[in-house]
């Protein structure tokens, strides 16, 4: 999710959970993402991961940003949509 603020573009990043990431903030923030099952729709999985990790509905026109292959061999597909967090959204890590 991204939003336009004046002449800037802001991108929502999330912090991974679990004990491995406790007390670690440097270099771990990322876009919401997850694993996909064989035959599963990529965009559908992206919407689900966003909603599960952020906790709000993923509404908007999705933009396909393409894909990258990471050093470890994993392929990451990315999409974006324009939106804002609700005023009552609680930010924590």
N, C-alpha and C positions, 0 to 999 in steps of 0.2 A: 504494500500500500504506500502511496506517495501523496504528498499534497504540495501545492504551490503557495509560498509565503513571500509576498512582494516579488522580488526577482530571483528568489531561491527555490530550490526543489528539496523537500525533506522526505527521507525514506524511513519507514518504520523497520526497526531491527528488534529481534527478540534475543533473550539470553537462554541458553539451554539449561534445563533443570537437572536434578539428580546430584548425588554426592560428589561425583567427579568434578563438577563445575562449581561447587560451593566455594565461596571466597575467591573465585577467579573471575576477573572482569576483562582483563586485557586480551585482545585478539580472539574473543569467543562470541561476540555479538554477530548475528547473522540474520538473513531473511528467514521467515518461517519455511520449514521444509521437512520432508519425511520420506520414508521408503514407499515404493509402489509395488503392488502385486502384479504378476504377469497378466497381461491382457487388460489391466485397469486403464481407464481414461486419465491421461496426464493432467489435463486441466481440472477435471473433477477432483483428482487427488490433491491438487494445489489448493483448490477452494476448501476442501475438508481440512487440510493441514492448517491453513490460515485460521479457520474458525476454531479448531481445537487448541491451537497454541495461543491465539490472541483472545479468544472468548467473545468475539462479536461476529455478526454475519458478514460475509465477504460479498459486498454489493458493488456493482459498477461494471464498466466495460473493461474487460481484461485485455491486456496488451502482451503478446508473445514476445519475450525478450531473447529467445533462442536457448542455446544450451552450451555448457562447457564440460570438458572431461578433466576431472581432478587428477593430481599426481598418482593417487592410489588406484585409479582406473574407474572410479564412480562417475557416472554422467549425471549432471545436475541440469534440469530444465527449469526455466524461470518465467514467471508472468508478473505483471504489475497491474494495479488499478488505482484510480484516483479516489481518495476518500479522506475522512477525518475520524479521529477517535471521538466517541461520545464525551461530552463535558464531564460526566461522572466517572469516566474511566480511571481506574487506579493503576498507576505505574509503579511496579516493584520488580526487584530482581533477587 
